[in-house]
Amino acid sequence: IKAMANKGGVCGINFCPVFVTDEDYTKCDYMEHSKLENIVRHVMHLYNVGGSDFVAIGTDFDGIG
């Protein structure tokens, strides 16, 4: 995260449950809805490590159920 942020990169938050849950991704149902607290936790981690200019919304709604 720091290396990407230091180079001016941006990271989008993917809303797919597989990417924002602590559960084993092999057991995660792709049709589940992501929980807001998981999305917020990821946003805050990226913000705290990479800074405010690093975080973007990249929902991937076109690639998930």
Summary of the structure (lengths in Angstrom):
residues: 65
radius of gyration: 12.5
end to end distance: 27.4
largest distance: 35.3
contacts: 152
relative contact order: 0.30
helix: 37%
strand: 9%
